[in-house]
Amino acid sequence: MVRRSMTQTYLLSILGTGFAVAFLHSAIPTHWLPFVLAARAQGWTRARTLGVTAFAGAGHVALTTLLGVVVVVAGVAVDQWTGIVFPWIAGGLLSAFGLFYIIRQIRGQGGHHHGHGHSHGHGDEQGNHGHIPRSDRATVMGLFTMLTFSPCEGFLPVYLSGVKYGWGGFALLSLILGLGVLAGMLLFTWLTLVGSHRLKLVVLEEYESGIVGVLLVALGLLIVTYHP
């Protein structure tokens, strides 16, 4: 009974970390600002803009999930050969990956600066986004392609941490990934559309690498300390 409770707590920790990583990842301006700018240029309604955001987000989640399949297959293969050593390998890789993010943050490379700044004047939009096609279809597919081929790489170590739970755990983590990414993208896009672009997301943008790094190191230590 105690063993089962600990296993459930361990799984919930992985799911919680996964949601935090996915949601935080969606705060990056490239995951919501282009949709707002495209909506202004194309004259989209709020509902259409959110629909396009969700569509592009689905592609983003799909490619990350596909990469996750590779991670899980490799993890299961390793697990079959290493047995009890695997948690140390997985935990060590998670911690190393987290330290990489933390070091990048310390070196001042943790923020995401994409040249948009935080000014949303119409002159700036025309200057930086004059290449947006007139066709709605071209615009939508451009946004979809942009986001799909920039997967949430920070979530892949989370997939690795759930290898012990097999494909059932993978499916659950994929659901968490989708919920976290789409919830964040839709929330930040909606807030900007209704005029809340002054929301202080700069902290998340500037310190994303450091926060994700701490989460991954914590998860790595959890795996080493306790594994089902």
Protein Blocks (a to p, Z undefined) as FASTA:
>chain_A
ZZmmmmmmmmmmmmmmmmmmmmmmmmpmklmmmmmmmmmmnopafklmmmmmmmmmmmmm
mmmmmmmmmmmmmmmmmmmmnmmmmmmmmmmmmmmmmmmmmmmmmnopmbccehlojafb
fklmmmmmmmpcfblklmmmmmmmmmmmmccfklmmmmmmmmmnommlmmmmmmmmmmmm
mmmmmmmmmmmmnopampcfklmmmmmmmmmmmmmmmmmmmmmmpcZZ
